């Protein structure tokens, strides 16, 4: 965890902070030009301007990089070089009287768009502002009583935490889907949908009596009355029937939950329960689509097992068919996979068009189908949490975090739209991360598409403080260095994110960054100065994951190795064919180790995980910031001992010592590892004795640090406390560099440990790398 | 269904024990007996309370028990004994006219008043239908006893005398065929009751019964005498009859009787015919009544018409009417054949002297003693002898068919059907045709073998069933074994007859809550009815209940106890429905009573502001079906608007038809066909899973009964139609209909087959059922009101003089989950004589067939053709008779076979009936068609030829003794402007108030001093005065007789409702068709033309 703030006010980190001029040069750099942006990353210095931004014809927003002619009252757009006059209300502008957006250090500013009914729909078509957030809870009931109990109490707690005006809806499902009409006062009323049949949005609307033009509405003039109340023009009575302010429906929902039973449909012996997750989600989506299209709303799904019924099914009901594994996927032996993915892809499209989010909280010992649902979660910018049980703290605490207010709040925002505008010659290949392409074509769109590409605008139905996207750039093939190069040595990128904040306010955040062009043919040294190893490692990890998912027969290890060798060949200092002469510039020196760990990580070595886990890991890899993502790839290890302050330790088996405590943060789990001696002392209870206060403190210190990490992280990581040689110790050992294995155990110091593996150690890896890098 | 046994009846056999005990002891639900009574009571209450306050009141519960039980049972026994007597008398069987007439007449007079009066009164309003019958029973029973023994029955004083009178007569009757026939008149009397009948009835009390009887006969006599050659020996008696006519005088009663009496006074034979009547006319329009009275006796087949003198010369069988030539003018309207009301109870033995005994008229009040053939209530043949060849049958112009009503309500005084348990081996059956053992299977070879009377195959007698034969060739144990001596028995079914456990009693209520239903109050009415009826559901753990409501979606309710309140589960997909829960939508009644009540209470408020106008009836029944699929059961649907969305959605094609008249003309009948096959397909599936659907249509608009009715029809259910629905006047009927629907004797998951002896085959079954294989019909539900018509065809020549057998076997599950086989046998002799066929033709059955066939043809043929059909049939029959049977007579005479002398009248009424009238509303006609499809024989005739009684002078006739006054002919000549008339057809009733009715009467009956003040949304109330009480008594009595609560509507002179009333007077010239007299002339001309 970097104590520093490498991302600064802009929340932007790039693999290269100086850019080569040409496509050819860029490709020689091996590591692609990419920027990791955190559009809503909070920063105390970001000003919020209470007015609408000033835009150039090219849609770029006025920014500090623009040149301003104070006398002429006009400004020149750095992107298109167009001159624009300031409008009348900017007439006071002068060198000493600058509007916020022109302060040089305010490269990122936020506009709070005033809510004016006259204002045309903002550029992305988002509706007028000031909507309360909407939460549609979708609860699986195919669980054992105990689990359902956990889930229910989590839900109740969540509803209690919601702001009073937040609208709440509730859908439960099992064999069938039950939509609870919370606004029906006479008795509990639910609409039941069959789980086995795919249902379109129109059908949902029609069947819930929400169709606008349906014949039913015609016969029901009274129904339209509710439309305008609650400030939902254009919405329907559904708002008062199915979605109620939390304050009004908390009691109803509580009693509904109290009465909710586990799914009662019979299950044949040897069969899985019939669970129609797919239909449940599409009904929830349809309902939201009918009631509140275009407003911020999230479907919060609590799923307790695999979908076995209807569309989105991932496995047959027969227990003797196991849920697909990576091997099955590889061999194309997962009969439901493609169909399910297609279904969820359709759902994702629907949700995106409505501007709604799907959050997935999956708790089960077996897989639930995250691999298939990933597309819907990721495209809508939803949250995802995978745990073993609804009673586990990973779920409970994470779930609470979603709804908690205050310092730790996730800052859930809705309806985000990101637009990127860049200097000429820069093309955008796409974005890896939680968003959807809006298919907005433009000159800055590259022919090569990676991730969500082919556009300069993206939809992020759900977006929060930590959301992070990776933008991959390309340079135009035309080699017109002379012209543009002479004109401007700087390149500009502007990221504009409009969104609806948790209070319902529509905001626009504009970040304008500039970087230097460099003619890399002349100096790779300069280029290297602008290299960000950490970002590069994360970007490589993201690209690898993406390629593994999308390219058949992609050999990730080989690709990473070759990339690394090429980087080293290009940027290392060495004499040809003399491995011993190989050295790396400090700005590149950590990169090989990142790659080494990436090769061993769960992102590449997927066969140790289920497809669900892999999907889960990758989703988080893609949405977390660089520091966190780096931890996923290369965990941090801190060593605690009597002799010194806590200090970072090498991620190496050699760091294990009998008298030390290690704290490993691999993002998804946090391991506190007690050396053998420490464990013995603790077991004998020394820390309870007054004279051993120091020992007590030593024991406590990693706990405190772990809690600190846990508190800041979402999803909450799993905390593993273990002792050397204990069974849980594997969580640590798996992450360490196997410098000591059974084959060289005799070399090890006493109290250290060995790892039983045939994997190569970092040292061996580096040796090979040097050899290969220097080959002519 | 032992259970079904009549209310009061004792179950003698141990077999019945299961049910009977409960029945007898627990007044409440199980027994019909009780329940009926209860119903009755309820009805009463309803009636009374209705107007004032909510119907629900507890009142209902109280009364029931008393009646049914004590009343009936006691009554029975005595009755049965009495019955015995009649037996002996039979000797003279031959002359029907004779015995019966005499008996009948007296009986009649008394009869009417008779049973009903005493007994029925008690139940007053209560039991509409079911009760009615039961009630009737009890009363009647008393009547019998009364006659002989003490006056057991509480009935009115008058009744006894009457009864006695009646009783006595029967004996004579029995002697000859006559009696039998007479009997019927009695029964019928009440229904159609011609005025004459009424009047006569009164008198009886006064004079000795016997005398009276003769008197009537006489009238008949004249005719009779002449013709009777065949079996009419009775002739002599007739002559005696004059007394009858005399009777009328006695009655001296006010209006009706009066006329006749005076004239009649002199009762002597000769006078009757012509003179008296014509003379009489004076006072009342009625004069005819006199004749009427005379007629009753004739009903049977007797000669008796008043016809012209020429008549006399006519052969006994015929009842010539006015001469044709002269045209109408020459016909004396008072002398033309009319139904003769009779009130006496007839004792009927199904077989006498080892021969089938032609049954009494279906509409008469009779008590059957099963002496080998089944009671005619269960099975009737259109001709009581079987023509030996198809040619012979064709020549007669008549149709050979059976009307089977396997669970018909018996008379309370009848011995209940016995239940026979053969243990694990099951009933003995023919190994070839699978016919069940019956009294007509002949044991041979010392009882070691038996010959099947159906297929002729010889079987080994099972060893443990063996018994030696007595000297008469019968098994020695024949009289101890019901299956060997009774026409109807019920066998306990073994596992072999089940493909699964017998199903529990499942009731699923489905209620329309669409905007319209809410607004017209139909939903509230339905909920209230259901909520009251819950108490009547069969007790026990196997009774399951479910409920759902629907508009454009379907709302189920999770009724499980654990929940704090019911949970509403909405099924919104009405194109492709499903059930929202695997279990808990249908739960044992004992577990959800409270929830159910709560729910029914809240439904009307819950949907109060429902703005959904659409109705997804099709989807709703499908969804309910899915919930019931695993068990089957009864689905009761309350529907108020046209099925407009979802599965099977319909369009308002009636309106389309109207706007599109030119195209509509030719295709008019298409509107009477189901719109498409969707519902039919669904219905077949329902039937397959034993779901029986009853539909209660509470509507104020077009609802397309033609399409909807397919479902109940296919599943053995029923359509109830309340149009235009009025909360005020229809709530009580809805409740009572529902209650009867649930409490009447019935069975589930039934299969029925009719087997015939060799030479004749079943051609077709008609009724409410589903047919999957040609020989059997499947009935998801079957109840006591449902009749199935079975048409027959010869495939061989039958040996003259042999016996020909029909056997109907109904395998079903009782309400309490027992599997039973009810077997009814009818064995008739084969004849080669055309005249015999005419002599034993069963008018009621024939007409019922005619009616059902016409109804069946309406949707598929142009109306003109449908209307021609019955007229042609009528003409053909009469022509055949005229040609081949009538003795010489002048060509100017219309000669009618005695047995069928009312055929022209009924035929005329038929072509004027709702269904065949071109101006009827589509839904009304569809309903009519549907109603007719399962209608029983006793209700078929009043449906087309309603009973009309004057009610403005009830008080003055109090002494009459009969609760229901005698009816008057359906002719406007009989309507006086100062009168008030009640006209009922077994389902609907109209009360017509003339323009100048005495305000005192109005005040007493309606609580209003002028006609205008009477609200058009009429509810019969009981005011504290004798007239009003009497009227209520009368109405309740009719309800009991009809097993229906009757929809009472008020008709005022001079407005459309008045027109409605007059349109019911079928003897008038109206609807663009002929008057009765004209019609006779028309027929006569046709016959003459064809003769030449």
Interface residues (C-beta under 8 A of the other chain):
Chain A: X175 X176 X178 X181 X184 X186 X187 X188 X189 X190 X191 X192 X193 X194 X197 X199 X203 X206 X207 X208 X209 X215 X216 X219 X220 X221 X222 X223 X255 X259 X264 X265 X266
Chain B: X515 X552 X553 X555 X556 X563 X564 X565 X566 X567 X568 X569 X570 X571 X572 X573 X574 X576 X578 X580 X581 X582 X583 X584 X602 X605 X606 X609 X611 X612 X613 X614 X645
